[in-house]
Amino acid sequence: MSRAREAGLDLVEVAPTSEPPVCRIMDYGKWQYEQKRKIREAHKKHLHHSTSLKEIRLRPETDKHDLEIKLNHAREFIEKGHKVQFTMFFRGRQLLHRDQGYEMLEEITKTMENLAKIERPSRMAGRRITLLLVPK
């Protein structure tokens, strides 16, 4: 038995339409496996680039340091290509101070204006104010 058959090598026609036809000695099963793997990896990478909506929840009394941390998370999301929705929740008497919520969301839009643009401006819906930002 030849050494090529023992190693699992095959004579594969690579370019049948060329003149003369081109053939190659290779492990055909291994080549098929590698091609399938490349396709699978391409699909995995493709799925990661799909955009999704990320929500960041806030309260009117959210501290400045906590707000900075949340803004850093929002920057990361926007740099990855995701949409970011800021949601400001109000409870009880906090509804009397809606202006604080609008001010905080206005501050957020000013800090994020170099990375993102406003898709839906801040508006009140029930007990919450929402603001939607998308990457530029």
HUGI-V272973 format. One record per run of one state. SS is the DSSP state (2 for helix, 1 for strand, 0 for the rest). FROM is the first residue (numbers start at 1). TO is the last residue. If there is no record, write none. Layout:
ss = {SS | SS}
from = {FROM | FROM}
to = {TO | TO}
This chain:
ss = {0 | 2 | 0 | 1 | 0 | 1 | 0 | 2 | 0 | 1 | 0 | 2 | 0 | 1 | 0 | 2 | 0 | 1 | 0 | 1 | 0}
from = {1 | 3 | 7 | 10 | 16 | 22 | 27 | 28 | 49 | 53 | 60 | 64 | 80 | 83 | 90 | 92 | 113 | 116 | 126 | 128 | 136}
to = {2 | 6 | 9 | 15 | 21 | 26 | 27 | 48 | 52 | 59 | 63 | 79 | 82 | 89 | 91 | 112 | 115 | 125 | 127 | 135 | 136}
